[in-house]
């Protein structure tokens, strides 16, 4: 079914209103009515998640549109509490990777192998430290997911319009406010804590961008989502790693 021809601003307004009408996880619902029939959704967790988001996406012709609407808080990095700083890079390790690689190439061309070895070790340390920091940020994401902790989830993401979240079975949701609203939406009927097992973790870092790929197995009492393949993309701002993309897709068992 084709998506109706409506403006991005109108689309943002309608989707925001729909999300905000649902009960929040960490605040009482102040809405007068709920246009989405959460109580009527029966079945396992994947059915619930697809049904809830499906009720929203149905308004837009069967797909959740990506909104790119400017906001006053665009490009402002999230700030995290002290207990969430374990993934912070020290000043000694916040290095210019490209400059080091250039120096390494120059040292090799000059046959200064002692210097090249030192630069190579610095690059290796930078890569490993960056990977550890990205993995720590990824772990914080899944911890907030397990607990249904919206404030922790909010602190993990870049506060900007370019962030995007793709929940299983629906199209992408773009923009910090809408992404956070989507987490409130899909968490509305969950019983926490969830049991989430993360397997086959792979991490890659290049400069200020890193990403993790993994398999998610999310379970609740008496039910399971089965396997989902997830890609979590992070960007480094002021030496700290924040999520900018989460994309989860179902995998047949």
C-alpha positions as CSV (number, residue, x, y, z in Angstrom):
1,X,0.0,0.0,0.0
2,X,1.4,3.4,-0.9
3,X,2.3,6.0,1.8
4,X,-0.2,8.9,1.7
5,X,1.3,12.2,0.3
6,X,1.6,14.3,3.5
7,X,4.2,16.7,4.6
8,X,7.1,15.7,6.9
9,X,6.0,18.2,9.5
10,X,2.4,16.9,9.4
11,X,3.7,13.4,9.6
12,X,5.9,14.2,12.6
13,X,3.0,15.8,14.4
14,X,0.7,12.9,13.9
15,X,3.3,10.2,14.8
16,X,4.4,12.2,17.9
17,X,0.8,12.6,19.1
18,X,0.2,8.9,18.6
19,X,3.3,7.9,20.5
20,X,2.6,10.3,23.4
21,X,-0.9,9.0,23.8
22,X,0.4,5.6,25.0
23,X,1.3,4.9,28.6
24,X,4.9,5.8,29.4
25,X,7.1,3.3,31.2
26,X,8.5,5.8,33.8
27,X,5.8,8.4,34.0
28,X,2.0,8.2,34.5
29,X,-0.1,8.5,31.4
30,X,-1.7,12.0,31.1
31,X,-3.6,11.3,28.0
32,X,-7.4,11.4,28.0
33,X,-7.8,8.5,25.6
34,X,-5.8,5.8,23.9
35,X,-6.4,5.4,20.2
36,X,-4.4,2.1,20.1
37,X,-6.0,-1.0,21.5
38,X,-3.1,-2.4,23.5
39,X,-5.2,-4.7,25.6
40,X,-6.7,-6.5,22.6
41,X,-3.3,-7.7,21.4
42,X,-2.8,-11.3,22.3
43,X,0.0,-13.7,21.9
44,X,3.8,-13.8,22.2
45,X,6.2,-10.9,22.6
46,X,6.9,-10.6,18.8
47,X,3.2,-10.5,18.0
48,X,2.7,-7.8,20.6
49,X,5.6,-5.7,19.4
50,X,4.6,-6.0,15.7
51,X,0.9,-5.3,16.6
52,X,1.6,-2.2,18.6
53,X,3.9,-0.7,16.0
54,X,1.6,-1.9,13.3
55,X,-1.3,0.1,14.7
56,X,0.8,3.2,14.3
57,X,2.3,2.3,10.9
58,X,-1.1,1.5,9.6
59,X,-2.0,5.2,9.7
60,X,0.7,5.9,7.1
61,X,-0.2,3.2,4.6
62,X,1.5,0.2,6.2
63,X,5.0,1.6,6.8
64,X,6.6,3.7,9.5
65,X,8.0,6.7,7.6
66,X,11.4,8.3,8.3
67,X,11.0,11.9,9.4
68,X,13.8,14.4,9.0
69,X,12.5,17.4,10.8
70,X,14.8,20.0,12.4
71,X,14.6,20.6,16.1
72,X,16.1,23.1,18.5
73,X,18.0,20.3,20.2
74,X,19.7,19.0,17.1
75,X,23.3,18.0,17.3
76,X,23.5,18.3,21.0
77,X,25.3,15.3,22.5
78,X,23.7,13.4,25.3
79,X,25.1,13.7,28.8
80,X,25.4,10.6,30.9
81,X,25.7,10.1,34.6
82,X,28.9,9.3,36.4
83,X,28.0,5.6,36.7
84,X,27.6,5.4,32.9
85,X,31.1,6.6,32.1
86,X,32.9,3.3,31.9
87,X,33.1,3.5,28.2
88,X,34.8,6.9,28.2
89,X,38.2,7.1,26.5
90,X,41.1,8.7,28.4
91,X,42.8,11.7,27.0
92,X,45.9,9.6,26.1
93,X,43.8,7.4,23.8
94,X,41.8,10.0,22.0
95,X,44.2,10.1,19.1
96,X,44.0,11.1,15.5
97,X,43.9,7.7,13.8
98,X,44.4,9.0,10.3
99,X,47.5,11.1,11.4
100,X,49.0,8.0,13.0
101,X,48.4,5.9,9.8
102,X,50.1,8.7,7.8
103,X,53.1,8.8,10.1
104,X,53.3,5.0,9.9
105,X,53.4,5.0,6.2
106,X,56.1,7.8,6.2
107,X,58.2,5.8,8.7
108,X,58.0,2.7,6.5
109,X,59.0,4.7,3.4
110,X,61.9,6.1,5.3
111,X,62.8,2.6,6.5
112,X,62.6,3.9,10.1
113,X,61.3,0.6,11.3
114,X,61.8,1.3,15.0
115,X,59.5,4.3,14.7
116,X,57.1,2.4,12.6
117,X,56.8,-0.3,15.2
118,X,56.0,2.2,17.9
119,X,53.3,3.9,15.7
120,X,51.9,0.4,14.9
121,X,51.6,-0.4,18.6
122,X,49.9,3.0,19.2
123,X,47.4,2.2,16.5
124,X,46.8,-1.2,17.8
125,X,46.1,0.2,21.3
126,X,43.8,2.8,19.9
127,X,41.8,0.2,18.0
128,X,41.5,-2.1,21.0
129,X,40.6,0.7,23.3
130,X,38.0,2.0,20.9
131,X,36.5,-1.5,20.5
132,X,36.3,-1.9,24.3
133,X,34.5,1.4,24.7
134,X,32.0,0.6,21.9
135,X,31.3,-2.8,23.5
136,X,30.8,-1.0,26.9
137,X,28.2,1.3,25.2
138,X,26.6,-1.6,23.6
139,X,26.3,-3.4,26.9
140,X,24.7,-0.3,28.5
141,X,22.1,-0.4,25.6
142,X,21.1,-3.9,26.4
143,X,21.1,-3.3,30.1
144,X,18.6,-0.5,29.6
145,X,16.6,-2.7,27.3
146,X,16.5,-5.5,29.9
147,X,15.3,-3.2,32.7
148,X,12.9,-1.0,30.6
149,X,14.9,2.0,31.8
150,X,13.9,4.9,29.6
151,X,16.2,7.5,31.3
152,X,19.2,5.2,30.7
153,X,18.0,4.7,27.1
154,X,17.7,8.4,26.5
155,X,21.2,9.0,27.8
156,X,22.7,6.4,25.4
157,X,21.5,8.1,22.2
158,X,22.8,11.1,20.2
159,X,20.3,13.9,20.6
160,X,19.9,14.7,16.9
161,X,17.7,14.2,13.9
162,X,19.9,11.7,12.1
163,X,19.4,8.9,14.7
164,X,17.3,6.0,13.5
165,X,15.7,3.0,15.1
166,X,14.3,0.0,13.2
167,X,12.2,-2.2,15.4
168,X,11.5,-5.8,14.0
169,X,8.8,-5.9,11.4
170,X,8.4,-2.1,10.7
171,X,10.2,0.6,8.8
172,X,12.7,3.1,10.3
173,X,11.9,5.8,12.8
174,X,14.2,8.8,12.6
175,X,14.8,11.7,15.0
176,X,15.7,11.5,18.7
177,X,12.2,12.4,20.1
178,X,10.4,9.9,17.9
179,X,12.9,7.2,18.6
180,X,12.6,7.6,22.3
181,X,8.8,7.7,21.9
182,X,9.0,4.4,20.1
183,X,10.8,2.7,23.0
184,X,8.1,3.9,25.4
185,X,5.5,2.5,22.9
186,X,6.9,-1.0,22.6
187,X,7.6,-1.3,26.3
188,X,4.1,-0.3,27.3
189,X,2.9,-3.9,28.0
190,X,6.2,-5.6,28.9
191,X,7.0,-7.1,32.3
192,X,10.5,-6.3,33.4
193,X,13.2,-7.3,33.6
194,X,13.4,-9.0,30.3
195,X,15.8,-11.9,29.6
196,X,18.1,-10.9,26.8
197,X,20.9,-13.1,25.5
198,X,23.4,-11.5,23.1
199,X,25.5,-13.9,21.0
200,X,28.0,-13.8,18.1
201,X,29.1,-10.3,18.9
202,X,31.3,-8.5,16.4
203,X,32.7,-5.0,16.9
204,X,34.3,-2.7,14.3
205,X,35.7,0.8,14.9
206,X,37.0,3.3,12.5
207,X,37.8,6.8,13.7
208,X,34.7,8.3,15.4
209,X,32.3,5.6,14.2
210,X,31.9,2.1,15.5
211,X,29.3,-0.6,15.1
212,X,28.4,-3.9,16.7
213,X,26.6,-6.8,15.0
214,X,25.1,-9.5,17.1
215,X,22.2,-12.0,17.6
216,X,19.6,-11.1,20.2
217,X,17.4,-13.6,21.9
218,X,14.8,-11.8,24.0
219,X,12.5,-13.8,26.3
220,X,9.7,-13.0,28.7
221,X,7.6,-15.3,30.9
222,X,6.5,-18.3,28.8
223,X,7.4,-16.7,25.5
224,X,10.3,-15.8,23.2
225,X,11.0,-13.6,20.3
226,X,13.4,-16.1,18.9
227,X,16.5,-14.8,17.2
228,X,17.0,-11.3,15.9
229,X,20.0,-10.0,14.1
230,X,20.9,-6.5,15.3
231,X,23.2,-3.8,14.1
232,X,24.0,-1.1,16.6
233,X,26.0,1.9,15.3
234,X,27.7,4.4,17.6
235,X,29.5,7.7,17.1
236,X,32.1,9.3,19.4
237,X,31.3,12.7,20.7
238,X,33.7,14.5,23.1
239,X,35.4,11.1,23.8
240,X,32.2,9.2,24.6
241,X,30.3,6.7,22.5
242,X,26.6,7.3,21.8
243,X,24.2,5.2,19.8
244,X,22.9,6.6,16.5
245,X,21.3,3.6,14.8
246,X,19.7,0.4,16.1
247,X,18.4,-2.0,13.5
248,X,16.9,-5.4,14.5
249,X,15.4,-7.9,12.1
250,X,13.8,-11.3,12.8
251,X,15.6,-14.5,11.9
252,X,13.9,-17.8,11.4
253,X,15.0,-20.4,14.0
